[in-house]
Amino acid sequence: MKFSGLLAGAAVAIGLATAVAPAHASTVVLNETLDLSTPQQNYGFTAGWRGFGSFSPGFSYDLSAGDTLDFTVQFGAGQSLTLINPTFFWLFSYGSANSNVNGTGSLAFLDGDGNALLTSNLKTDDEGVVHFGQNFGPGDFAALPTTLTFQGLHYVGTLNSFANPDVTMSHYADPQVLFSADGARIGGLGVPEPGTWALMLLGFGGLGLALRRRRPQALAAA
């Protein structure tokens, strides 16, 4: 009787421990390639906002409170991005939850081998309803150069909580990279950038106009 009583007590204790133990947090690891040759132009070019699409492979994932996202993005082979006087960086994914989220994370700029060139301080903030991934500015780094060249990004962040108590999980997909800077250059594409094309077209247009003006003068002189 005494032995069976001990077993019953142990069973109750185990049951209580199971009931109060928090769910095991998980880490979602994503390794993506981003082709910079297909930028999304909805946010403008060079000065101001700019976004990129064409992540591969495609993905989607779920995050609950306490889960961590480990998100690495390498640009296409030989591609690099140079920002002049950068003021804003954001690597994030759109989500489905009807709730703001609180998160803590950091952002690193990578070289072509995936090594960190510059890493932000840890940042905790409340984010919007439809995305996860902190945005970062110059104040989030110990020192930010006026000219920054990198070949990838690495974001690590933990979803701390949902503002809406009825939400326990959000589904995320559709990743985005956005930045704001006074100027930008994309390296390694092998073709002129849109800004370069514009300058070339202006140059060719001016040359054509000069030739048209010169030809009547030459005929008159003859």
C-alpha positions as CSV (number, residue, x, y, z in Angstrom):
1,M,0.0,0.0,0.0
2,K,2.8,2.4,0.9
3,F,4.6,1.6,-2.4
4,S,1.5,2.1,-4.5
5,G,0.8,5.4,-2.7
6,L,4.3,6.6,-3.7
7,L,3.7,5.6,-7.3
8,A,0.4,7.4,-7.4
9,G,2.0,10.5,-5.9
10,A,4.8,10.4,-8.5
11,A,2.2,10.0,-11.3
12,V,0.4,13.1,-10.1
13,A,3.7,15.1,-9.8
14,I,4.6,14.1,-13.4
15,G,1.2,15.1,-14.6
16,L,1.5,18.5,-13.0
17,A,4.9,19.1,-14.4
18,T,3.7,18.2,-17.9
19,A,0.8,20.6,-17.6
20,V,2.8,23.6,-16.6
21,A,5.9,23.0,-18.8
22,P,6.2,25.5,-21.7
23,A,6.1,24.2,-25.3
24,H,9.5,23.5,-26.7
25,A,10.7,26.4,-28.8
26,S,12.0,25.6,-32.3
27,T,14.4,27.3,-34.8
28,V,13.5,27.7,-38.4
29,V,16.6,27.7,-40.6
30,L,16.4,29.2,-44.1
31,N,19.2,29.4,-46.6
32,E,18.2,31.4,-49.7
33,T,19.7,32.8,-52.9
34,L,18.6,36.2,-54.0
35,D,19.1,37.3,-57.7
36,L,19.7,41.0,-57.7
37,S,19.2,41.2,-61.5
38,T,15.4,41.3,-60.9
39,P,14.8,44.2,-58.4
40,Q,11.3,45.2,-57.6
41,Q,10.9,48.8,-58.6
42,N,7.7,49.7,-56.5
43,Y,9.9,51.6,-54.0
44,G,12.0,53.6,-56.5
45,F,15.6,53.2,-57.6
46,T,18.8,54.2,-55.9
47,A,17.8,57.1,-53.6
48,G,14.9,56.2,-51.3
49,W,13.4,52.7,-50.9
50,R,14.2,49.7,-53.0
51,G,13.1,46.1,-52.7
52,F,14.2,42.8,-54.3
53,G,12.4,39.6,-55.2
54,S,13.4,36.4,-56.8
55,F,14.4,34.4,-53.7
56,S,15.1,30.7,-54.3
57,P,14.1,28.1,-53.3
58,G,10.5,29.1,-52.4
59,F,9.6,28.6,-48.7
60,S,7.0,29.1,-46.0
61,Y,7.1,28.4,-42.3
62,D,5.3,28.8,-39.0
63,L,6.4,30.7,-35.9
64,S,4.9,30.5,-32.4
65,A,5.9,32.6,-29.4
66,G,9.4,31.7,-28.4
67,D,10.4,30.4,-31.9
68,T,13.5,31.7,-33.7
69,L,14.1,32.4,-37.3
70,D,17.6,31.9,-38.7
71,F,17.5,33.5,-42.2
72,T,20.5,33.6,-44.5
73,V,20.4,35.2,-47.9
74,Q,23.4,35.1,-50.3
75,F,23.2,37.1,-53.5
76,G,23.6,35.5,-56.9
77,A,27.0,34.3,-58.0
78,G,29.4,37.2,-58.1
79,Q,26.7,39.8,-57.2
80,S,27.2,42.5,-54.7
81,L,25.3,45.5,-53.4
82,T,26.9,48.8,-52.5
83,L,25.0,51.4,-50.5
84,I,25.9,55.1,-50.2
85,N,25.0,56.7,-46.9
86,P,22.5,53.8,-45.9
87,T,19.8,54.7,-43.5
88,F,17.5,51.7,-43.4
89,F,17.7,47.9,-43.8
90,W,15.0,45.3,-43.6
91,L,15.0,41.5,-44.3
92,F,11.5,40.1,-43.4
93,S,8.7,37.8,-44.4
94,Y,5.0,38.5,-44.7
95,G,2.7,36.6,-42.2
96,S,-0.9,35.7,-41.7
97,A,-1.4,36.4,-38.0
98,N,-4.0,39.1,-37.1
99,S,-1.7,40.4,-34.4
100,N,1.3,42.6,-33.9
101,V,4.3,40.7,-32.7
102,N,7.2,41.5,-30.4
103,G,10.6,40.3,-31.6
104,T,14.3,40.4,-30.8
105,G,16.9,40.0,-33.5
106,S,20.1,41.1,-35.2
107,L,21.2,41.7,-38.8
108,A,24.6,40.9,-40.3
109,F,26.0,41.9,-43.7
110,L,27.9,39.0,-45.4
111,D,30.8,38.7,-47.8
112,G,30.8,36.2,-50.7
113,D,31.8,33.3,-48.4
114,G,29.0,33.9,-45.9
115,N,31.2,35.6,-43.3
116,A,29.9,38.5,-41.3
117,L,31.3,41.9,-42.3
118,L,29.2,43.9,-39.9
119,T,26.6,42.9,-37.3
120,S,24.0,45.0,-35.6
121,N,23.3,45.2,-31.9
122,L,20.4,43.1,-30.7
123,K,17.1,45.0,-31.1
124,T,13.7,44.4,-29.5
125,D,10.6,46.1,-30.9
126,D,7.0,45.6,-31.7
127,E,6.4,44.8,-35.4
128,G,3.3,45.1,-37.6
129,V,0.6,42.6,-38.1
130,V,1.7,41.1,-41.5
131,H,5.5,40.7,-41.2
132,F,8.3,39.4,-39.0
133,G,11.9,40.6,-39.0
134,Q,13.2,43.8,-37.4
135,N,14.2,46.8,-39.5
136,F,17.6,48.3,-38.7
137,G,19.1,51.8,-39.0
138,P,22.5,53.4,-38.4
139,G,21.8,53.7,-34.6
140,D,21.5,49.9,-34.4
141,F,25.2,49.4,-35.3
142,A,28.3,50.3,-33.3
143,A,29.7,51.9,-36.4
144,L,28.2,52.1,-39.9
145,P,30.4,53.1,-42.9
146,T,29.1,55.7,-45.3
147,T,29.8,53.2,-48.2
148,L,28.8,49.6,-47.5
149,T,29.4,46.8,-49.9
150,F,28.1,43.3,-49.1
151,Q,27.1,40.0,-50.8
152,G,24.5,38.7,-48.5
153,L,22.5,39.1,-45.3
154,H,21.9,37.1,-42.2
155,Y,19.0,37.8,-39.8
156,V,18.5,35.9,-36.6
157,G,15.4,36.8,-34.6
158,T,13.1,35.4,-31.9
159,L,9.3,36.0,-31.9
160,N,8.8,36.8,-28.3
161,S,5.0,37.3,-28.2
162,F,1.8,38.1,-30.0
163,A,-0.1,41.2,-29.0
164,N,-3.4,39.4,-29.6
165,P,-3.9,36.7,-26.9
166,D,-6.1,34.7,-29.3
167,V,-3.1,34.3,-31.7
168,T,-0.6,31.5,-30.9
169,M,1.0,31.0,-34.3
170,S,1.6,32.8,-37.6
171,H,2.3,31.4,-41.1
172,Y,5.1,33.3,-43.0
173,A,6.2,33.4,-46.6
174,D,7.0,35.9,-49.4
175,P,10.4,37.3,-48.2
176,Q,11.5,40.8,-48.9
177,V,14.7,42.8,-48.7
178,L,14.2,46.6,-48.5
179,F,16.7,49.4,-48.0
180,S,17.0,53.2,-48.0
181,A,20.2,55.0,-49.0
182,D,21.4,58.1,-50.9
183,G,22.7,55.8,-53.7
184,A,23.2,52.2,-54.7
185,R,25.2,50.1,-57.1
186,I,24.7,46.5,-58.0
187,G,27.9,44.7,-59.0
188,G,28.5,41.5,-60.9
189,L,25.5,41.6,-63.2
190,G,27.5,41.9,-66.4
191,V,24.9,44.4,-67.9
192,P,24.3,48.1,-67.2
193,E,22.0,48.9,-64.3
194,P,18.8,50.9,-64.9
195,G,20.4,54.1,-63.8
196,T,23.3,53.5,-66.1
197,W,21.0,52.7,-69.0
198,A,19.2,56.1,-68.4
199,L,22.5,58.0,-68.6
200,M,23.5,56.1,-71.7
201,L,20.2,56.8,-73.4
202,L,20.5,60.5,-72.5
203,G,24.0,60.5,-73.9
204,F,22.9,58.8,-77.2
205,G,20.0,61.2,-77.5
206,G,22.3,64.2,-77.1
207,L,24.7,62.8,-79.6
208,G,21.9,62.2,-82.2
209,L,20.6,65.8,-81.7
210,A,24.1,67.2,-82.2
211,L,24.5,65.1,-85.4
212,R,21.2,66.3,-86.8
213,R,22.1,69.9,-86.2
214,R,25.5,69.5,-87.7
215,R,24.3,67.9,-90.9
216,P,22.3,70.8,-92.3
217,Q,25.2,73.2,-91.5
218,A,27.5,71.0,-93.4
219,L,25.2,70.9,-96.4
220,A,24.8,74.7,-96.4
221,A,28.5,75.1,-96.3
222,A,28.8,72.8,-99.4
